């Protein structure tokens, strides 16, 4: 059994107060089923310089020969539109990143706002998925605040990070039922909600993730409890391969 972790972090996070190094990730993944990861920044200082530095660091990490690493850009959405777009283009076109990330609680951004919607428009323009944090940080982090963008950009694949984080798991499911372009990654979701998500959406809408390397085993066991063995590969890496257009 193998897995692709679509939600990993690197760097010093000035919002949530943690630090994750390259060594932390590689050591944490050792002896687990994870053979590849999509790595995004921990939330840096809100400066374009800091944003570029952590993106460059992720790019260097992606050259690692111990496991497959891809980058995901997390750009402060309240930079000017020109700054946001230029950095997104650099990350995708020059660094080979496979997606963008919007964190409403960390970026202080309502996905429905002008700046939030602009971020979705750039992801759509570049043809890469947008991952959006949900759960903690309401009202901006409500899955329903993604509906506007999902409807306006039906060709854009949107990944609902944390699948509503338990308290809003039902909202996340309804969003994914309404919008074919919406998928869920259920980090920090309990067994009961995980069962509901699988029953309502099926394996093709769910992808494995950890959010923190120490959560890999817990997340795997939670998924294994409710997803039949014959569909585990779909959740563990095949959905992610399809959405992010990568191969584990």
C-alpha positions in Angstrom: 0.0 0.0 0.0 1.3 3.5 -0.9 0.0 7.0 -0.5 0.4 10.6 -1.8 0.1 13.3 0.8 -1.6 16.3 -0.8 -1.3 18.6 2.2 2.2 19.0 3.7 3.8 22.2 5.1 7.4 23.5 5.1 8.9 26.4 7.0 8.2 28.7 9.9 4.6 29.5 10.4 4.1 33.0 11.9 0.3 32.6 12.3 0.1 29.2 14.0 3.5 29.3 15.6 5.2 26.1 14.3 8.3 25.2 12.4 8.6 22.3 10.0 11.9 21.4 8.3 12.8 19.2 5.4 14.3 16.8 7.9 11.1 16.7 9.9 9.1 15.7 6.8 11.6 13.1 5.5 12.0 11.6 9.0 8.2 11.7 9.6 7.4 9.9 6.4 10.0 7.2 7.0 8.4 3.8 7.6 4.9 5.1 6.6 3.0 4.4 3.4 3.6 7.9 2.0 5.9 7.9 -1.0 5.2 11.4 -2.3 3.9 14.7 -1.0 2.6 18.0 -2.3 4.4 20.6 -0.1 3.1 24.1 0.6 4.5 26.9 2.7 3.8 27.2 6.4 2.4 30.8 6.6 5.4 33.2 6.3 5.7 36.9 7.0 3.2 38.8 4.8 5.8 40.2 2.5 6.4 39.2 -1.2 10.1 38.6 -0.3 9.2 36.1 2.4 6.7 34.4 0.1 9.2 34.0 -2.7 11.8 32.7 -0.3 9.7 29.9 1.0 8.5 29.0 -2.5 12.1 28.8 -3.6 12.9 26.6 -0.6 10.1 24.2 -1.6 11.4 24.1 -5.1 14.9 23.1 -3.8 13.3 20.5 -1.6 11.4 19.1 -4.7 14.8 18.0 -6.0 15.0 15.5 -3.1 16.0 11.9 -4.2 14.5 10.2 -1.2 10.8 10.6 -2.2 8.7 12.4 -4.7 8.0 16.1 -3.8 5.8 18.6 -5.6 5.2 22.2 -4.7 2.1 24.1 -4.0 2.1 28.0 -3.9 0.5 29.8 -1.0 0.4 33.5 -1.8 -1.0 36.3 0.4 -4.1 37.3 -1.5 -4.0 40.9 -0.4 -0.8 41.6 -2.3 -1.6 43.7 -5.4 -3.3 41.7 -8.2 -0.1 42.1 -10.3 2.1 40.8 -7.5 -0.2 37.8 -6.8 -0.5 36.8 -10.4 3.2 37.2 -11.2 4.2 35.0 -8.2 1.6 32.4 -9.1 2.9 32.3 -12.7 6.5 32.0 -11.5 5.6 29.2 -9.2 3.7 27.2 -11.8 5.6 28.0 -15.0 9.1 28.3 -13.7 9.2 26.2 -10.5 6.7 23.5 -11.7 4.3 23.8 -8.8 1.0 21.9 -9.2 -1.5 24.0 -7.3 -2.4 27.1 -5.3 -3.6 27.4 -1.7 -5.9 29.9 0.0 -6.1 29.9 3.8 -9.0 32.1 4.9 -8.0 32.0 8.6 -4.3 32.6 8.0 -4.7 35.0 5.0 -7.6 37.0 6.6 -9.5 36.5 3.3 -13.1 35.7 2.6 -13.0 33.4 -0.5 -16.0 35.3 -1.8 -14.3 38.7 -1.6 -12.7 40.5 -4.5 -9.2 39.4 -3.5 -10.4 35.8 -2.8 -12.1 35.5 -6.1 -9.1 37.0 -7.9 -7.0 34.1 -6.5 -9.4 31.6 -7.9 -9.3 33.4 -11.3 -5.5 33.1 -11.4 -5.7 29.4 -10.6 -8.2 28.9 -13.3 -6.0 30.8 -15.8 -3.0 28.7 -14.9 -5.0 25.4 -15.0 -4.0 24.2 -11.6 -6.2 23.3 -8.6 -6.9 25.6 -5.8 -6.9 24.1 -2.3 -8.9 26.1 0.4 -8.6 25.7 4.1 -12.0 25.1 5.8 -13.2 24.5 9.3 -11.4 26.7 11.9 -11.8 30.4 11.2 -15.5 30.8 10.5 -17.2 32.5 8.8 -14.5 32.9 6.1 -13.5 29.2 6.4 -17.0 27.8 5.8 -17.1 25.4 2.9 -20.1 27.4 1.5 -17.9 30.4 1.0 -16.3 28.4 -1.8 -19.5 27.9 -3.7 -19.3 31.2 -5.5 -15.9 30.4 -7.0 -16.8 26.8 -7.8 -19.8 28.0 -9.8 -18.0 30.8 -11.5 -15.0 28.6 -12.5 -16.5 25.2 -13.3 -13.3 24.1 -15.0 -11.2 24.8 -11.9 -10.7 21.9 -9.6 -11.1 22.9 -6.0 -9.8 20.9 -3.0 -11.6 21.5 0.3 -8.8 21.2 2.9 -9.9 19.4 6.1 -13.4 18.7 4.6 -14.9 21.2 7.0 -12.9 19.9 10.0 -15.7 17.9 11.4 -18.1 20.7 12.5 -18.7 21.6 8.9 -18.2 18.2 7.3 -21.8 18.1 6.1 -21.4 21.5 4.4 -18.3 20.2 2.6 -20.2 17.2 1.4 -23.1 19.3 0.1 -20.6 21.6 -1.7 -19.0 18.6 -3.4 -22.4 17.2 -4.4 -23.5 20.4 -5.9 -20.2 21.1 -7.8 -18.5 18.3 -9.8 -15.2 20.3 -9.7 -14.9 20.1 -5.8 -13.0 17.4 -4.0 -12.3 16.8 -0.3 -9.2 16.1 1.7 -10.3 15.1 5.2 -7.4 15.9 7.6 -8.5 16.2 11.2 -11.8 14.5 10.4 -13.1 11.9 12.8 -14.3 8.4 11.9 -18.0 9.2 12.0 -17.7 12.1 9.6 -15.2 10.2 7.4 -17.8 7.5 7.1 -20.5 10.0 6.1 -18.1 11.6 3.5 -17.3 8.3 1.9 -21.0 7.1 1.9 -22.2 10.4 0.3 -19.4 11.0 -2.2 -17.5 7.8 -2.8 -13.7 7.3 -3.1 -13.3 9.4 -6.3 -14.0 12.6 -4.5 -11.6 12.0 -1.6 -7.8 12.2 -1.3 -5.3 11.3 1.4 -3.5 14.1 3.3 -2.0 14.7 6.6 -1.5 18.5 7.1 1.2 17.6 9.6 3.6 14.7 9.2 2.8 13.4 12.7 -0.8 12.9 11.5 -0.1 10.4 8.7 -0.8 7.2 10.6 -3.9 8.6 12.3 -5.3 9.8 9.0 -4.6 6.5 7.3 -6.2 4.4 10.1 -9.3 6.7 10.0 -9.7 6.3 6.3 -9.0 2.5 6.5 -11.8 2.1 9.0 -14.5 3.3 6.6 -13.2 2.8 3.1 -13.3 -0.8 1.6 -9.8 -2.2 0.8 -10.7 -2.4 -2.9 -11.1 1.4 -3.0 -8.2 2.4 -0.7 -5.8 3.0 -3.7 -8.3 5.5 -5.1 -8.3 7.5 -1.9 -4.6 7.1 -1.1 -3.3 8.4 -4.4 -5.4 7.9 -7.5 -7.8 10.8 -6.8 -4.8 13.1 -6.2 -3.0 11.9 -9.3 -6.1 12.8 -11.4 -6.8 16.2 -9.8 -3.2 17.4 -9.7 -2.1 15.7 -13.0 0.9 14.0 -11.4 2.1 10.4 -11.0 3.2 8.9 -7.8 
